[in-house]
Amino acid sequence: SVLSFLSLLKRIYRLLQID
């Protein structure tokens, strides 16, 4: 579903935002 996809994107985004 779209919501699961968005949650996955959020997860990836946060992982990539380790600065």
DRENSEDO-546613 format. One line per 8 residues: number of its first residue (from 1); their letters; for each residue z, x, y of N, C-alpha, C, O. Coordinates in Angstrom, 1 decimal. Last residue first. Layout:
N
NUM = A = Z:X:Y:Z:X:Y:Z:X:Y:Z:X:Y | ...
REM end
This chain:
19
19 = DIQLLRYI = 9.9:24.3:12.3:9.5:25.3:13.3:10.5:26.4:13.5:10.3:27.3:14.3 | 8.7:22.0:10.4:9.7:23.0:10.4:9.3:24.2:11.2:8.4:24.9:10.8 | 6.7:20.2:10.3:7.3:20.4:11.6:8.5:21.3:11.6:9.2:21.4:12.5 | 5.9:19.7:7.8:5.1:20.6:8.5:5.7:21.0:9.8:5.4:22.0:10.5 | 7.8:17.8:7.1:7.8:19.0:6.4:7.1:20.1:7.2:7.5:21.3:7.2 | 7.0:15.7:8.8:8.3:16.3:9.0:8.4:17.7:8.3:9.0:18.6:8.8 | 4.6:15.1:7.6:4.6:15.5:9.0:6.0:16.2:9.3:6.0:17.3:10.0 | 5.3:14.3:5.1:4.5:15.5:5.2:4.6:16.0:6.6:4.7:17.2:6.8
11 = RKLLSLFS = 6.7:11.9:5.8:7.3:12.9:5.0:6.6:14.3:5.2:7.2:15.3:5.4 | 4.7:10.5:7.1:5.9:10.8:7.8:6.6:12.0:7.1:7.0:12.9:7.8 | 3.0:10.0:4.9:2.5:10.8:6.0:3.7:11.3:6.9:3.7:12.5:7.3 | 4.6:8.4:3.4:4.2:9.7:2.8:3.7:10.6:4.0:4.0:11.8:4.0 | 4.7:6.2:5.0:5.9:6.9:4.7:5.6:8.3:4.1:6.4:9.2:4.4 | 2.0:5.4:4.9:2.6:5.8:6.1:3.9:6.6:5.9:4.2:7.6:6.6 | 1.8:4.7:2.2:1.0:5.7:2.7:1.6:6.3:4.0:1.6:7.5:4.2 | 3.6:2.5:2.1:3.9:3.7:1.3:3.1:4.9:1.8:3.6:6.1:1.8
3 = LVS = 2.1:0.8:3.8:3.5:1.3:4.2:3.9:2.5:3.4:4.4:3.4:3.9 | -0.2:0.2:2.4:-0.3:1.0:3.6:1.1:1.6:4.0:1.2:2.7:4.5 | 0.0:0.8:-1.2:0.0:0.0:0.0:0.0:0.9:1.3:0.2:2.1:1.2
REM end
